[in-house]
Amino acid sequence: MKPPDLAGYRGRRVFVTGHTGFKGAWLSLWLHRLGAEVYGYALPPAYPGSVYEAANVGKLAQDRFADIRDYGTLSAALTDFQPEFVFHLAAQPIVRLSYTDPKYTFDVNVGGTVNVLESIRNTPSVRSAICVTSDKCYRNKEWMWGYRENDELGGRDPYSASKAAAELVYSSYMDSFFSSANAPGVASVRAGNVIGGGDWAPNRIVPDCIRALRAGEPIVLRNPRATRPWQHVLEPLSGYLHLALALRGEPRRYSGSWNFGPESDAVYDVSALANGIVSEWGSGEIRETPDPNAPHEAGLLHLSIDKARFELGWKPRWNFAATVVRTTEWYRRVHGGESAFDVSSQQIRQYESTAGDLRT
């Protein structure tokens, strides 16, 4: 199957929650390039130098700084804008923060999802909606094969549990409100560990590496042997964009849960990623200092993407090496004075034009 043509977004109204965040800002840039009219709803950017700030995303979209936990404001925003498409990315995305503030994590990730789905239910203009959760919504059994969309949900840490709970909220709304013939198409999507330029969140491996390299300090790895399904941010976003168009055309066929991850050969440990970044940066030192008192994080986790491959016609385009190159390149070029908007736009064009893995 061939995925839908992304030209289908031209002139369409698209509502994006979390557009000031890492993935949301990249998605807004791509939608702008595709000719969509974008309305962004989120808190102000949390980190200086973010993609949102650096690439002036706020000038490309209708910009609304508000809290996803505020149902009245969110619902009114959808009613006023009358979007056809909704992408829900607003979240508390940091595992370690979920240990220090679990209530906030559940309020945002679970309550925020309720607010978005309830707002969609009461906005007839919406015909397609994507709810972004996480690969960590699965009950992690540390097995070697990828998790499938019908595998058991769960979560040991508050972040993972909040994402599993958000999936249950989505499932309930699907069965109760979005299953009729005239209901909009609504899907939940789960991605692997997403990296790319412009992420400055704390306790994430790529931002931690870049901060250390820019400061001329050693990169300290606390969990060097943990493996992750690394993928460039444009990979899952391409899946979300294709799926949303498919939902618009055949809502009953494409509603449900979907994984968007890399190929199995892109599953590397943290040490391999850090060494790749150092190599592309051209200098740097790595120190492995595992923290025995660190809160629990998954050691082995990756996804099966068979459903997206065979039912949607989607597959990853950039292999692990290309992902590391493009990610490090963004930071290096923007750090060197180039326009973040230009670098980001160029990488989107490169991704669009890549028929398969970019070997480097």
Buried (B, 14 or more C-beta within 10 A) or exposed (E): EEBBEBEBBEEBBBBBBBBBBBBBBBBBBBBBBBEBBBBBBBBEBBBEBBBBBBBEBBEBBBBBEBBBBBBEBBBEBBBEBEBBBBBBBBBBBBBBBBBEBBEBBBBBBBBBBBBBBBBBBEBEBBBBBBBBBBBBBBBBEEEEEBBBBEBEBBBBBBBBBBBBBBBEBBBEBBEEBBEEEEBBBBBBBBBBBBBBBBBBBEEBBBBBBBBBBEEEEEBBBBBBEBBBBBBBBBBBBBBBBBBBBBBBEEBEEBBBBBBBBBBBEBBBBBBBBBBBBBEBBEEBEBEBEEEEEEEEBBEBBBBBBEBBBEBBEBBBBBBBBBBBBBBBBBBBBBEEEEBBBEBBBBBBEBBBEEEEBBEE
